[in-house]
Amino acid sequence: MTKNTVRLIPIFALCAFVSMSCGSSPAVKDTPKAENPVRVEADRDTVSDTAQDGSADLHTTTPLSEDKESKSEAKPATDYKVTYKEFPLYLGSSFNPDRINLAFFDHMPSVPYISMAETEYLLEYIYHSTYYPTYELELSEYGSVSTLTRENEYTMEVDSDKDTITYFDYDAFILPPDSIRLIDIMKRNDFNPDGTTNYFQHTDYAYERYGNEITLSLSDYNIDIIGTEEGCFVPLATISDFLCVDNYFSLLFNGESVIILGYNEIINPRGRLYDLGKVYYSAPAGSIPEDLVKFSYNELCLALDNLYGLKDLHGISTFENFFDNTGLKADLLSTDPATVDGAIQELLNVHLDDLHSTYVAPSYYKGYDPDNVPPEGSSTVSFEEFQTRLSDIRDSYYDEVPFYEEIGDTAYITFDKFITTTQDYYKNPPDSNFSDTIGGMLYSYQQITRKGSPVKNVVLDLSLNTGGDVDAAAYVIGMFLGEGQYSLRNLFTDAMTTDYYYVDSDLNHEYDEKDSLSGYKLYCLISPISFSCGNLVPCIFKSSHKVTLLGQTSGGGTCCVLHMSTATGSVFQLSGHYQLSFVKNGVFYDIDKGTDPDYVISNLKNFYDRQKLTNYIHGLY
């Protein structure tokens, strides 16, 4: 097997028990052990000749082991006729695909299912290919129950009789192996050979509250988990929604191949298809089979009911009810792919209209349309109008606003998106030519702290910052506050974390008071365009009482983004179930309404007249 080694960029990765975690790993709950586990191995060699569509018909073969003990303990086979097929499996590249086995049952012949044995293989392949070699799963099957057990002993239990999926601890089961915290959104935990870390170092304490045991009842959504003599089979889309999207990838199936789609891997910013996008849309377009349409609708309801982070704030009891009330149900159940995609666009862009949830790309059944212009809701229209107005004002002062600028004794740091780094600034410290936020902050730190620097005030201008990578935002927080922190709540499980960390600003692998700008007078300029991470940073500044906020109320955006797809293949992003929060009096509050400035600047022109703003700052004290 040839593996394509890629780094998927995650955004993000406890009952009534509360712990203060110390050390290098999350606290562990006692986990129940499966009774009489039976190991079932996948035999990937029993395939027939490959068909013209890229699949291999495996109907006459047995792709799982012939272990007699396993078969004697499995529940009786269903009456469904099953066809097994093998497909190319793409990860990160359109070259050298691996292979994956899927199953199709005669009562729903267009809906791809995957065995738990093949799920074990798939997840290990993904994590081993994305720099997590210690990720391991072990499958045991007993009667109607298949159990996947992680190397950390947390489990996922699938019951084909009850049509349920149960996680003793969902957060711990999906957590990448090198994570320090129970909910770890920074994903920068690599240690150097000498034991040092780059850019970030977690403190030895954090607040962590474990989430509830989660049982997904698929029968409530008319979704069937199928038990056969070969074990349990789960829809591929369900595996994508509840095992993949939390770590920033989803599974796309186009009838000819399976694509493990990472963040922004289908369409580039210019609207052209990446290589994986070309693979996806190489399959023939056409009408959607009726059985797949019905399943896709049910799976969408299941996913959104559990994973949409703003469900309560939108007053949504269930998405089945919501689709009835908005008139979207009939279109979502259409076999015309243009109608279905139009309904998905209207759902995300008009009805949810939360700026994070948005349509990305159509189903392969419809085919790629670079000229498609999705509709916009009122919140998006208002946001874009204000953004244009503020941008025009800034453009009247700057042809191109510099990342770092000094006006007398005041330094201004300005950027409109948080961009993580792939550079090794320890080997090559940044100069004025950098391409990411961490590089820009390191360069700014060098200028502010240089010998003979006149700087006494530091202003972080996030007035046109619409968000981006959370670890870049975490770096900015750490440099300003000395001890950085963020709080996160999983609305799906009710797990909560407040993490504390330090950043390395002088690039010496030592984390001390010299790495902080906290000895300066610190300010942050915000506006209604300061959204997502551009909103998180000032919210944390506000609660720290160490940074003075200037401008107008920030734009909100409290949920980390999930990158998802429907079972019919429409690609979208969603305000997910990880809620960025601030903590006051022990309570986790969402930040969706934004935060108010300490000093209001009503005249927008004064945002970018730096001399006037500098004089104003001098007058505050």
Secondary structure, DSSP 8 states (H G I E B T S, - for coil): --------------TT-EEEE-SSS---------SS--B--B-TT----B-TTS-EE-TTS--B---HHHHHHB----S--EEEEEEEEEESSSSS-EEEEEEEETTEEEEEEEEHHHHHHHHHHHHHHTT-TT--EEEEEEBTEEEEEETTS-EEEEETTTTEEEESSHHHHHS-TT-SSSS-SS----B-TTS-BSSEEEEEEEEEE----EEEEGGGGT---EEETTEEEEEHHHHIIIIIGGGTEEEEE-SS-EEEEETT-SB-TTS-B-HHHHHHTTS------HHHHHHHHHHHHHHHHHH-TTTTTTT-S-HHHHHHHHT-HHHHT-S-HHHHHHHHHIIIIIII--SSSEEEE--TTT---TT------HHHHHHHHHHHHHHHHHHHH-SS--SEEEETTEEEEE-SSB----S-TTTS---S---SHHHHHHHHHHHHTSTT----EEEEE-TT---B-HHHHHHHHHHHHSSEEEEEEETTT--EEEEEEEE-SSSSS--SGGG--TTSEEEEEE-TT-BTHHHHHHHHHHHHTSSEEEES---B--EEEEEEE-TT--EEEEEEEEEEEEEETTEEEE-TT----SEE---GGGGT-HHHHHHHHHTT-
